Amino acid sequence: MKKAKIYIPSKTATQAGRGKQKYWILEFDTKDSIINPLMGWESSTDTLGEVILKFPSKEKAIEYAQKNSISFKVIEPKK
């Protein structure tokens, strides 16, 4: 079963406004990551780790995850 986390991106240290906080992100958890012995890069055979979906609201992201049988956890934004 696919696992994902749903969250809203936080502000960066150099960001004054809340431009990136307009949408919610559904990001899949990766598994089987290994370190390439030659270059030292992290690699994985799980291509879902590259998929990041954006939604206008938390409810839409949860609805999508439930419709597609994705187990998820919601990470609420800190104030």
PyMOL Python script that loads the backbone (N, CA, C, O; Angstrom):
from pymol import cmd

cmd.read_pdbstr("""\
ATOM      1  N   MET A   1       0.837  -1.180   0.000  1.00  0.00           N
ATOM      2  CA  MET A   1       0.000   0.000   0.000  1.00  0.00           C
ATOM      3  C   MET A   1       0.883   1.246   0.000  1.00  0.00           C
ATOM      4  O   MET A   1       1.893   1.313   0.701  1.00  0.00           O
ATOM      5  N   LYS A   2       0.480   2.224  -0.799  1.00  0.00           N
ATOM      6  CA  LYS A   2       1.238   3.466  -0.881  1.00  0.00           C
ATOM      7  C   LYS A   2       1.023   4.298   0.377  1.00  0.00           C
ATOM      8  O   LYS A   2      -0.077   4.325   0.930  1.00  0.00           O
ATOM      9  N   LYS A   3       2.066   4.971   0.823  1.00  0.00           N
ATOM     10  CA  LYS A   3       1.995   5.848   1.991  1.00  0.00           C
ATOM     11  C   LYS A   3       2.398   7.250   1.571  1.00  0.00           C
ATOM     12  O   LYS A   3       3.295   7.436   0.749  1.00  0.00           O
ATOM     13  N   ALA A   4       1.720   8.233   2.148  1.00  0.00           N
ATOM     14  CA  ALA A   4       2.011   9.622   1.790  1.00  0.00           C
ATOM     15  C   ALA A   4       1.809  10.520   2.991  1.00  0.00           C
ATOM     16  O   ALA A   4       1.213  10.129   3.995  1.00  0.00           O
ATOM     17  N   LYS A   5       2.324  11.746   2.864  1.00  0.00           N
ATOM     18  CA  LYS A   5       2.076  12.757   3.888  1.00  0.00           C
ATOM     19  C   LYS A   5       1.469  13.967   3.196  1.00  0.00           C
ATOM     20  O   LYS A   5       1.832  14.304   2.069  1.00  0.00           O
ATOM     21  N   ILE A   6       0.542  14.610   3.886  1.00  0.00           N
ATOM     22  CA  ILE A   6      -0.140  15.791   3.373  1.00  0.00           C
ATOM     23  C   ILE A   6       0.236  16.952   4.281  1.00  0.00           C
ATOM     24  O   ILE A   6       0.039  16.887   5.494  1.00  0.00           O
ATOM     25  N   TYR A   7       0.775  18.013   3.695  1.00  0.00           N
ATOM     26  CA  TYR A   7       1.231  19.143   4.493  1.00  0.00           C
ATOM     27  C   TYR A   7       1.172  20.415   3.661  1.00  0.00           C
ATOM     28  O   TYR A   7       1.002  20.374   2.442  1.00  0.00           O
ATOM     29  N   ILE A   8       1.314  21.537   4.341  1.00  0.00           N
ATOM     30  CA  ILE A   8       1.421  22.829   3.670  1.00  0.00           C
ATOM     31  C   ILE A   8       2.870  23.284   3.843  1.00  0.00           C
ATOM     32  O   ILE A   8       3.397  23.224   4.954  1.00  0.00           O
ATOM     33  N   PRO A   9       3.529  23.740   2.768  1.00  0.00           N
ATOM     34  CA  PRO A   9       4.938  24.115   2.897  1.00  0.00           C
ATOM     35  C   PRO A   9       5.135  25.274   3.866  1.00  0.00           C
ATOM     36  O   PRO A   9       4.306  26.181   3.936  1.00  0.00           O
ATOM     37  N   SER A  10       6.204  25.243   4.591  1.00  0.00           N
ATOM     38  CA  SER A  10       6.491  26.325   5.534  1.00  0.00           C
ATOM     39  C   SER A  10       7.285  27.429   4.831  1.00  0.00           C
ATOM     40  O   SER A  10       7.858  27.226   3.761  1.00  0.00           O
ATOM     41  N   LYS A  11       7.298  28.581   5.458  1.00  0.00           N
ATOM     42  CA  LYS A  11       8.061  29.699   4.913  1.00  0.00           C
ATOM     43  C   LYS A  11       9.548  29.431   5.043  1.00  0.00           C
ATOM     44  O   LYS A  11       9.995  28.778   5.987  1.00  0.00           O
ATOM     45  N   THR A  12      10.305  29.937   4.093  1.00  0.00           N
ATOM     46  CA  THR A  12      11.756  29.868   4.211  1.00  0.00           C
ATOM     47  C   THR A  12      12.227  31.050   5.054  1.00  0.00           C
ATOM     48  O   THR A  12      11.453  31.965   5.335  1.00  0.00           O
ATOM     49  N   ALA A  13      13.469  31.030   5.448  1.00  0.00           N
ATOM     50  CA  ALA A  13      14.004  32.086   6.303  1.00  0.00           C
ATOM     51  C   ALA A  13      14.043  33.436   5.592  1.00  0.00           C
ATOM     52  O   ALA A  13      13.963  34.482   6.236  1.00  0.00           O
ATOM     53  N   THR A  14      14.165  33.414   4.271  1.00  0.00           N
ATOM     54  CA  THR A  14      14.263  34.666   3.523  1.00  0.00           C
ATOM     55  C   THR A  14      12.931  35.109   2.939  1.00  0.00           C
ATOM     56  O   THR A  14      12.875  36.105   2.218  1.00  0.00           O
ATOM     57  N   GLN A  15      11.872  34.394   3.236  1.00  0.00           N
ATOM     58  CA  GLN A  15      10.569  34.716   2.662  1.00  0.00           C
ATOM     59  C   GLN A  15       9.761  35.578   3.627  1.00  0.00           C
ATOM     60  O   GLN A  15       9.601  35.220   4.793  1.00  0.00           O
ATOM     61  N   ALA A  16       9.254  36.705   3.152  1.00  0.00           N
ATOM     62  CA  ALA A  16       8.480  37.593   4.004  1.00  0.00           C
ATOM     63  C   ALA A  16       6.984  37.281   3.926  1.00  0.00           C
ATOM     64  O   ALA A  16       6.282  37.350   4.934  1.00  0.00           O
ATOM     65  N   GLY A  17       6.501  36.940   2.737  1.00  0.00           N
ATOM     66  CA  GLY A  17       5.073  36.712   2.543  1.00  0.00           C
ATOM     67  C   GLY A  17       4.695  35.252   2.710  1.00  0.00           C
ATOM     68  O   GLY A  17       5.502  34.416   3.116  1.00  0.00           O
ATOM     69  N   ARG A  18       3.452  34.975   2.386  1.00  0.00           N
ATOM     70  CA  ARG A  18       2.942  33.610   2.507  1.00  0.00           C
ATOM     71  C   ARG A  18       2.561  33.063   1.136  1.00  0.00           C
ATOM     72  O   ARG A  18       1.542  32.384   1.004  1.00  0.00           O
ATOM     73  N   GLY A  19       3.357  33.346   0.125  1.00  0.00           N
ATOM     74  CA  GLY A  19       3.064  32.934  -1.244  1.00  0.00           C
ATOM     75  C   GLY A  19       3.048  31.437  -1.440  1.00  0.00           C
ATOM     76  O   GLY A  19       2.210  30.928  -2.183  1.00  0.00           O
ATOM     77  N   LYS A  20       3.944  30.718  -0.799  1.00  0.00           N
ATOM     78  CA  LYS A  20       4.010  29.268  -0.961  1.00  0.00           C
ATOM     79  C   LYS A  20       2.992  28.542  -0.098  1.00  0.00           C
ATOM     80  O   LYS A  20       2.854  27.323  -0.205  1.00  0.00           O
ATOM     81  N   GLN A  21       2.283  29.257   0.743  1.00  0.00           N
ATOM     82  CA  GLN A  21       1.352  28.614   1.655  1.00  0.00           C
ATOM     83  C   GLN A  21      -0.072  28.638   1.109  1.00  0.00           C
ATOM     84  O   GLN A  21      -1.026  28.578   1.884  1.00  0.00           O
ATOM     85  N   LYS A  22      -0.231  28.723  -0.198  1.00  0.00           N
ATOM     86  CA  LYS A  22      -1.548  28.747  -0.806  1.00  0.00           C
ATOM     87  C   LYS A  22      -2.072  27.355  -1.112  1.00  0.00           C
ATOM     88  O   LYS A  22      -3.269  27.201  -1.356  1.00  0.00           O
ATOM     89  N   TYR A  23      -1.238  26.354  -1.107  1.00  0.00           N
ATOM     90  CA  TYR A  23      -1.655  25.021  -1.522  1.00  0.00           C
ATOM     91  C   TYR A  23      -1.122  23.961  -0.566  1.00  0.00           C
ATOM     92  O   TYR A  23      -0.153  24.182   0.161  1.00  0.00           O
ATOM     93  N   TRP A  24      -1.773  22.813  -0.587  1.00  0.00           N
ATOM     94  CA  TRP A  24      -1.369  21.658   0.217  1.00  0.00           C
ATOM     95  C   TRP A  24      -0.647  20.672  -0.675  1.00  0.00           C
ATOM     96  O   TRP A  24      -0.978  20.533  -1.853  1.00  0.00           O
ATOM     97  N   ILE A  25       0.333  19.989  -0.123  1.00  0.00           N
ATOM     98  CA  ILE A  25       1.169  19.049  -0.857  1.00  0.00           C
ATOM     99  C   ILE A  25       0.856  17.619  -0.412  1.00  0.00           C
ATOM    100  O   ILE A  25       0.743  17.349   0.783  1.00  0.00           O
ATOM    101  N   LEU A  26       0.717  16.710  -1.370  1.00  0.00           N
ATOM    102  CA  LEU A  26       0.673  15.276  -1.081  1.00  0.00           C
ATOM    103  C   LEU A  26       1.968  14.697  -1.633  1.00  0.00           C
ATOM    104  O   LEU A  26       2.192  14.695  -2.843  1.00  0.00           O
ATOM    105  N   GLU A  27       2.814  14.209  -0.740  1.00  0.00           N
ATOM    106  CA  GLU A  27       4.138  13.700  -1.114  1.00  0.00           C
ATOM    107  C   GLU A  27       4.255  12.260  -0.642  1.00  0.00           C
ATOM    108  O   GLU A  27       3.991  11.961   0.523  1.00  0.00           O
ATOM    109  N   PHE A  28       4.649  11.371  -1.540  1.00  0.00           N
ATOM    110  CA  PHE A  28       4.769   9.958  -1.208  1.00  0.00           C
ATOM    111  C   PHE A  28       6.049   9.687  -0.426  1.00  0.00           C
ATOM    112  O   PHE A  28       7.084  10.305  -0.678  1.00  0.00           O
ATOM    113  N   ASP A  29       5.971   8.764   0.521  1.00  0.00           N
ATOM    114  CA  ASP A  29       7.150   8.340   1.276  1.00  0.00           C
ATOM    115  C   ASP A  29       7.958   7.375   0.417  1.00  0.00           C
ATOM    116  O   ASP A  29       7.405   6.472  -0.211  1.00  0.00           O
ATOM    117  N   THR A  30       9.262   7.575   0.397  1.00  0.00           N
ATOM    118  CA  THR A  30      10.119   6.689  -0.383  1.00  0.00           C
ATOM    119  C   THR A  30      10.584   5.524   0.479  1.00  0.00           C
ATOM    120  O   THR A  30      10.613   5.600   1.707  1.00  0.00           O
ATOM    121  N   LYS A  31      10.935   4.476  -0.186  1.00  0.00           N
ATOM    122  CA  LYS A  31      11.474   3.317   0.525  1.00  0.00           C
ATOM    123  C   LYS A  31      12.644   2.770  -0.280  1.00  0.00           C
ATOM    124  O   LYS A  31      12.836   3.123  -1.444  1.00  0.00           O
ATOM    125  N   ASP A  32      13.405   1.922   0.344  1.00  0.00           N
ATOM    126  CA  ASP A  32      14.537   1.267  -0.303  1.00  0.00           C
ATOM    127  C   ASP A  32      15.569   2.247  -0.853  1.00  0.00           C
ATOM    128  O   ASP A  32      16.130   2.006  -1.922  1.00  0.00           O
ATOM    129  N   SER A  33      15.827   3.332  -0.156  1.00  0.00           N
ATOM    130  CA  SER A  33      16.860   4.244  -0.629  1.00  0.00           C
ATOM    131  C   SER A  33      18.229   3.682  -0.253  1.00  0.00           C
ATOM    132  O   SER A  33      18.439   3.180   0.852  1.00  0.00           O
ATOM    133  N   ILE A  34      19.133   3.781  -1.192  1.00  0.00           N
ATOM    134  CA  ILE A  34      20.493   3.277  -0.984  1.00  0.00           C
ATOM    135  C   ILE A  34      21.477   4.377  -1.382  1.00  0.00           C
ATOM    136  O   ILE A  34      21.130   5.289  -2.132  1.00  0.00           O
ATOM    137  N   ILE A  35      22.680   4.284  -0.884  1.00  0.00           N
ATOM    138  CA  ILE A  35      23.738   5.233  -1.240  1.00  0.00           C
ATOM    139  C   ILE A  35      24.586   4.597  -2.343  1.00  0.00           C
ATOM    140  O   ILE A  35      25.081   3.480  -2.199  1.00  0.00           O
ATOM    141  N   ASN A  36      24.740   5.322  -3.430  1.00  0.00           N
ATOM    142  CA  ASN A  36      25.547   4.859  -4.538  1.00  0.00           C
ATOM    143  C   ASN A  36      27.011   4.856  -4.091  1.00  0.00           C
ATOM    144  O   ASN A  36      27.531   5.904  -3.708  1.00  0.00           O
ATOM    145  N   PRO A  37      27.689   3.697  -4.133  1.00  0.00           N
ATOM    146  CA  PRO A  37      29.061   3.644  -3.626  1.00  0.00           C
ATOM    147  C   PRO A  37      30.060   4.455  -4.454  1.00  0.00           C
ATOM    148  O   PRO A  37      31.074   4.900  -3.917  1.00  0.00           O
ATOM    149  N   LEU A  38      29.800   4.655  -5.735  1.00  0.00           N
ATOM    150  CA  LEU A  38      30.741   5.376  -6.584  1.00  0.00           C
ATOM    151  C   LEU A  38      30.654   6.888  -6.373  1.00  0.00           C
ATOM    152  O   LEU A  38      31.672   7.550  -6.169  1.00  0.00           O
ATOM    153  N   MET A  39      29.444   7.425  -6.423  1.00  0.00           N
ATOM    154  CA  MET A  39      29.277   8.872  -6.368  1.00  0.00           C
ATOM    155  C   MET A  39      28.807   9.375  -5.007  1.00  0.00           C
ATOM    156  O   MET A  39      28.967  10.558  -4.706  1.00  0.00           O
ATOM    157  N   GLY A  40      28.230   8.507  -4.179  1.00  0.00           N
ATOM    158  CA  GLY A  40      27.743   8.923  -2.885  1.00  0.00           C
ATOM    159  C   GLY A  40      26.345   9.519  -2.924  1.00  0.00           C
ATOM    160  O   GLY A  40      25.874  10.071  -1.930  1.00  0.00           O
ATOM    161  N   TRP A  41      25.679   9.410  -4.074  1.00  0.00           N
ATOM    162  CA  TRP A  41      24.327   9.934  -4.210  1.00  0.00           C
ATOM    163  C   TRP A  41      23.328   8.955  -3.636  1.00  0.00           C
ATOM    164  O   TRP A  41      23.571   7.749  -3.606  1.00  0.00           O
ATOM    165  N   GLU A  42      22.216   9.472  -3.187  1.00  0.00           N
ATOM    166  CA  GLU A  42      21.149   8.604  -2.695  1.00  0.00           C
ATOM    167  C   GLU A  42      20.271   8.199  -3.875  1.00  0.00           C
ATOM    168  O   GLU A  42      19.830   9.055  -4.643  1.00  0.00           O
ATOM    169  N   SER A  43      20.016   6.907  -4.023  1.00  0.00           N
ATOM    170  CA  SER A  43      19.169   6.411  -5.097  1.00  0.00           C
ATOM    171  C   SER A  43      18.076   5.526  -4.541  1.00  0.00           C
ATOM    172  O   SER A  43      18.150   5.057  -3.405  1.00  0.00           O
ATOM    173  N   SER A  44      17.065   5.306  -5.354  1.00  0.00           N
ATOM    174  CA  SER A  44      15.948   4.481  -4.935  1.00  0.00           C
ATOM    175  C   SER A  44      15.322   3.840  -6.158  1.00  0.00           C
ATOM    176  O   SER A  44      15.380   4.389  -7.258  1.00  0.00           O
ATOM    177  N   THR A  45      14.722   2.672  -5.959  1.00  0.00           N
ATOM    178  CA  THR A  45      13.997   2.015  -7.037  1.00  0.00           C
ATOM    179  C   THR A  45      12.534   2.419  -7.022  1.00  0.00           C
ATOM    180  O   THR A  45      11.779   2.048  -7.921  1.00  0.00           O
ATOM    181  N   ASP A  46      12.123   3.176  -6.010  1.00  0.00           N
ATOM    182  CA  ASP A  46      10.742   3.609  -5.863  1.00  0.00           C
ATOM    183  C   ASP A  46      10.574   4.974  -6.531  1.00  0.00           C
ATOM    184  O   ASP A  46      11.041   5.985  -6.005  1.00  0.00           O
ATOM    185  N   THR A  47       9.907   5.007  -7.692  1.00  0.00           N
ATOM    186  CA  THR A  47       9.764   6.262  -8.431  1.00  0.00           C
ATOM    187  C   THR A  47       8.670   7.168  -7.874  1.00  0.00           C
ATOM    188  O   THR A  47       8.578   8.325  -8.285  1.00  0.00           O
ATOM    189  N   LEU A  48       7.840   6.683  -6.955  1.00  0.00           N
ATOM    190  CA  LEU A  48       6.810   7.534  -6.370  1.00  0.00           C
ATOM    191  C   LEU A  48       7.409   8.643  -5.514  1.00  0.00           C
ATOM    192  O   LEU A  48       6.739   9.637  -5.235  1.00  0.00           O
ATOM    193  N   GLY A  49       8.645   8.489  -5.100  1.00  0.00           N
ATOM    194  CA  GLY A  49       9.305   9.524  -4.314  1.00  0.00           C
ATOM    195  C   GLY A  49       9.492  10.814  -5.090  1.00  0.00           C
ATOM    196  O   GLY A  49       9.715  11.868  -4.495  1.00  0.00           O
ATOM    197  N   GLU A  50       9.405  10.746  -6.407  1.00  0.00           N
ATOM    198  CA  GLU A  50       9.582  11.928  -7.256  1.00  0.00           C
ATOM    199  C   GLU A  50       8.268  12.664  -7.508  1.00  0.00           C
ATOM    200  O   GLU A  50       8.265  13.773  -8.042  1.00  0.00           O
ATOM    201  N   VAL A  51       7.152  12.046  -7.123  1.00  0.00           N
ATOM    202  CA  VAL A  51       5.832  12.619  -7.405  1.00  0.00           C
ATOM    203  C   VAL A  51       5.395  13.514  -6.245  1.00  0.00           C
ATOM    204  O   VAL A  51       5.349  13.081  -5.094  1.00  0.00           O
ATOM    205  N   ILE A  52       5.079  14.756  -6.563  1.00  0.00           N
ATOM    206  CA  ILE A  52       4.564  15.706  -5.573  1.00  0.00           C
ATOM    207  C   ILE A  52       3.311  16.323  -6.181  1.00  0.00           C
ATOM    208  O   ILE A  52       3.367  16.933  -7.249  1.00  0.00           O
ATOM    209  N   LEU A  53       2.185  16.162  -5.500  1.00  0.00           N
ATOM    210  CA  LEU A  53       0.910  16.673  -5.990  1.00  0.00           C
ATOM    211  C   LEU A  53       0.490  17.886  -5.159  1.00  0.00           C
ATOM    212  O   LEU A  53       0.651  17.889  -3.938  1.00  0.00           O
ATOM    213  N   LYS A  54      -0.050  18.918  -5.817  1.00  0.00           N
ATOM    214  CA  LYS A  54      -0.498  20.133  -5.140  1.00  0.00           C
ATOM    215  C   LYS A  54      -2.023  20.205  -5.197  1.00  0.00           C
ATOM    216  O   LYS A  54      -2.630  19.899  -6.223  1.00  0.00           O
ATOM    217  N   PHE A  55      -2.630  20.610  -4.084  1.00  0.00           N
ATOM    218  CA  PHE A  55      -4.075  20.730  -3.982  1.00  0.00           C
ATOM    219  C   PHE A  55      -4.436  22.085  -3.386  1.00  0.00           C
ATOM    220  O   PHE A  55      -3.674  22.631  -2.587  1.00  0.00           O
ATOM    221  N   PRO A  56      -5.596  22.638  -3.767  1.00  0.00           N
ATOM    222  CA  PRO A  56      -5.982  23.944  -3.233  1.00  0.00           C
ATOM    223  C   PRO A  56      -6.417  23.899  -1.770  1.00  0.00           C
ATOM    224  O   PRO A  56      -6.421  24.932  -1.101  1.00  0.00           O
ATOM    225  N   SER A  57      -6.783  22.719  -1.261  1.00  0.00           N
ATOM    226  CA  SER A  57      -7.207  22.626   0.130  1.00  0.00           C
ATOM    227  C   SER A  57      -6.821  21.268   0.706  1.00  0.00           C
ATOM    228  O   SER A  57      -6.553  20.317  -0.028  1.00  0.00           O
ATOM    229  N   LYS A  58      -6.798  21.200   2.027  1.00  0.00           N
ATOM    230  CA  LYS A  58      -6.480  19.948   2.717  1.00  0.00           C
ATOM    231  C   LYS A  58      -7.541  18.897   2.422  1.00  0.00           C
ATOM    232  O   LYS A  58      -7.217  17.720   2.265  1.00  0.00           O
ATOM    233  N   GLU A  59      -8.789  19.300   2.347  1.00  0.00           N
ATOM    234  CA  GLU A  59      -9.885  18.366   2.109  1.00  0.00           C
ATOM    235  C   GLU A  59      -9.770  17.703   0.741  1.00  0.00           C
ATOM    236  O   GLU A  59     -10.065  16.515   0.605  1.00  0.00           O
ATOM    237  N   LYS A  60      -9.344  18.455  -0.274  1.00  0.00           N
ATOM    238  CA  LYS A  60      -9.163  17.892  -1.619  1.00  0.00           C
ATOM    239  C   LYS A  60      -8.028  16.864  -1.630  1.00  0.00           C
ATOM    240  O   LYS A  60      -8.129  15.833  -2.294  1.00  0.00           O
ATOM    241  N   ALA A  61      -6.967  17.141  -0.907  1.00  0.00           N
ATOM    242  CA  ALA A  61      -5.848  16.202  -0.837  1.00  0.00           C
ATOM    243  C   ALA A  61      -6.263  14.919  -0.128  1.00  0.00           C
ATOM    244  O   ALA A  61      -5.894  13.826  -0.559  1.00  0.00           O
ATOM    245  N   ILE A  62      -7.025  15.042   0.952  1.00  0.00           N
ATOM    246  CA  ILE A  62      -7.499  13.861   1.678  1.00  0.00           C
ATOM    247  C   ILE A  62      -8.465  13.060   0.816  1.00  0.00           C
ATOM    248  O   ILE A  62      -8.416  11.830   0.800  1.00  0.00           O
ATOM    249  N   GLU A  63      -9.343  13.758   0.099  1.00  0.00           N
ATOM    250  CA  GLU A  63     -10.292  13.081  -0.785  1.00  0.00           C
ATOM    251  C   GLU A  63      -9.575  12.286  -1.874  1.00  0.00           C
ATOM    252  O   GLU A  63      -9.958  11.158  -2.182  1.00  0.00           O
ATOM    253  N   TYR A  64      -8.521  12.888  -2.460  1.00  0.00           N
ATOM    254  CA  TYR A  64      -7.735  12.197  -3.481  1.00  0.00           C
ATOM    255  C   TYR A  64      -7.068  10.952  -2.913  1.00  0.00           C
ATOM    256  O   TYR A  64      -7.089   9.892  -3.539  1.00  0.00           O
ATOM    257  N   ALA A  65      -6.479  11.077  -1.733  1.00  0.00           N
ATOM    258  CA  ALA A  65      -5.788   9.935  -1.114  1.00  0.00           C
ATOM    259  C   ALA A  65      -6.775   8.808  -0.804  1.00  0.00           C
ATOM    260  O   ALA A  65      -6.465   7.638  -1.029  1.00  0.00           O
ATOM    261  N   GLN A  66      -7.936   9.144  -0.301  1.00  0.00           N
ATOM    262  CA  GLN A  66      -8.916   8.115   0.023  1.00  0.00           C
ATOM    263  C   GLN A  66      -9.450   7.446  -1.238  1.00  0.00           C
ATOM    264  O   GLN A  66      -9.660   6.233  -1.256  1.00  0.00           O
ATOM    265  N   LYS A  67      -9.669   8.222  -2.284  1.00  0.00           N
ATOM    266  CA  LYS A  67     -10.198   7.676  -3.535  1.00  0.00           C
ATOM    267  C   LYS A  67      -9.205   6.704  -4.186  1.00  0.00           C
ATOM    268  O   LYS A  67      -9.612   5.746  -4.843  1.00  0.00           O
ATOM    269  N   ASN A  68      -7.906   6.956  -4.001  1.00  0.00           N
ATOM    270  CA  ASN A  68      -6.877   6.129  -4.637  1.00  0.00           C
ATOM    271  C   ASN A  68      -6.218   5.144  -3.676  1.00  0.00           C
ATOM    272  O   ASN A  68      -5.142   4.623  -3.971  1.00  0.00           O
ATOM    273  N   SER A  69      -6.841   4.885  -2.542  1.00  0.00           N
ATOM    274  CA  SER A  69      -6.356   3.902  -1.556  1.00  0.00           C
ATOM    275  C   SER A  69      -4.923   4.175  -1.108  1.00  0.00           C
ATOM    276  O   SER A  69      -4.087   3.272  -1.078  1.00  0.00           O
ATOM    277  N   ILE A  70      -4.657   5.403  -0.768  1.00  0.00           N
ATOM    278  CA  ILE A  70      -3.334   5.811  -0.283  1.00  0.00           C
ATOM    279  C   ILE A  70      -3.455   6.067   1.210  1.00  0.00           C
ATOM    280  O   ILE A  70      -4.259   6.894   1.639  1.00  0.00           O
ATOM    281  N   SER A  71      -2.657   5.358   2.003  1.00  0.00           N
ATOM    282  CA  SER A  71      -2.651   5.658   3.434  1.00  0.00           C
ATOM    283  C   SER A  71      -1.843   6.946   3.636  1.00  0.00           C
ATOM    284  O   SER A  71      -0.794   7.125   3.016  1.00  0.00           O
ATOM    285  N   PHE A  72      -2.322   7.825   4.488  1.00  0.00           N
ATOM    286  CA  PHE A  72      -1.710   9.139   4.604  1.00  0.00           C
ATOM    287  C   PHE A  72      -1.722   9.603   6.042  1.00  0.00           C
ATOM    288  O   PHE A  72      -2.457   9.089   6.884  1.00  0.00           O
ATOM    289  N   LYS A  73      -0.875  10.602   6.298  1.00  0.00           N
ATOM    290  CA  LYS A  73      -0.903  11.325   7.560  1.00  0.00           C
ATOM    291  C   LYS A  73      -0.875  12.805   7.241  1.00  0.00           C
ATOM    292  O   LYS A  73      -0.153  13.247   6.348  1.00  0.00           O
ATOM    293  N   VAL A  74      -1.666  13.565   7.978  1.00  0.00           N
ATOM    294  CA  VAL A  74      -1.762  15.006   7.755  1.00  0.00           C
ATOM    295  C   VAL A  74      -0.879  15.711   8.770  1.00  0.00           C
ATOM    296  O   VAL A  74      -0.993  15.472   9.973  1.00  0.00           O
ATOM    297  N   ILE A  75      -0.010  16.570   8.292  1.00  0.00           N
ATOM    298  CA  ILE A  75       0.869  17.360   9.141  1.00  0.00           C
ATOM    299  C   ILE A  75       0.326  18.791   9.141  1.00  0.00           C
ATOM    300  O   ILE A  75       0.426  19.502   8.141  1.00  0.00           O
ATOM    301  N   GLU A  76      -0.240  19.196  10.253  1.00  0.00           N
ATOM    302  CA  GLU A  76      -0.834  20.525  10.366  1.00  0.00           C
ATOM    303  C   GLU A  76       0.255  21.589  10.438  1.00  0.00           C
ATOM    304  O   GLU A  76       1.315  21.339  11.012  1.00  0.00           O
ATOM    305  N   PRO A  77       0.016  22.777   9.867  1.00  0.00           N
ATOM    306  CA  PRO A  77       1.034  23.834   9.920  1.00  0.00           C
ATOM    307  C   PRO A  77       1.170  24.390  11.333  1.00  0.00           C
ATOM    308  O   PRO A  77       0.201  24.471  12.087  1.00  0.00           O
ATOM    309  N   LYS A  78       2.395  24.769  11.666  1.00  0.00           N
ATOM    310  CA  LYS A  78       2.652  25.397  12.972  1.00  0.00           C
ATOM    311  C   LYS A  78       2.411  26.878  12.844  1.00  0.00           C
ATOM    312  O   LYS A  78       2.667  27.463  11.791  1.00  0.00           O
ATOM    313  N   LYS A  79       1.930  27.486  13.886  1.00  0.00           N
ATOM    314  CA  LYS A  79       1.638  28.924  13.855  1.00  0.00           C
ATOM    315  C   LYS A  79       2.799  29.737  14.349  1.00  0.00           C
ATOM    316  O   LYS A  79       2.720  30.965  14.388  1.00  0.00           O
TER     317      LYS A  79
END
""", "prot")
cmd.dss("prot")
cmd.show_as("cartoon", "prot")
cmd.util.cbc("prot")
cmd.orient("prot")
